[in-house]
Every structure is written in structure tokens, then in C-alpha cells.
Amino acid sequence: LQDPVMEVKEKTIEDMEEYLDMDINEDEEDEWEEEDA
């Protein structure tokens, strides 16, 4: 079984550039991920 957290981490790192490019809404995105999970 793969760690779902690892998948989310990879996705977050990939989108990290977008976050920094736009606004620092990492906390908001994290909430979405938690709700989706």
C-alpha cells in the first residue's frame, strides 16, 4: 500500500510553484485536501 500522504506531498511540491507564483494560500489548499481525503 502506498502512503497517500506521499502522493499529496508530491502534488503539493508540484503545485508549490503555482502557489508562490500566485498567492501564499497553502493553508487554504491544505484544508481542501483534508476535506477531499
WOMORA-V746731 format. One record per residue. N is the residue number from 0. RES is the residue in one letter. BURIAL is + if it has 9 or more other ideal C-beta (glycine too) atoms within 8 Angstrom, else -. Layout:
n = [N	N]
res = [RES	RES]
burial = [BURIAL	BURIAL]
This chain:
n = [0	1	2	3	4	5	6	7	8	9	10	11	12	13	14	15	16	17	18	19	20	21	22	23	24	25	26	27	28	29	30	31	32	33	34	35	36]
res = [L	Q	D	P	V	M	E	V	K	E	K	T	I	E	D	M	E	E	Y	L	D	M	D	I	N	E	D	E	E	D	E	W	E	E	E	D	A]
burial = [-	-	-	-	-	-	+	+	-	-	-	+	-	-	+	-	-	-	+	-	-	-	-	-	-	-	-	-	+	-	-	-	+	-	-	-	-]
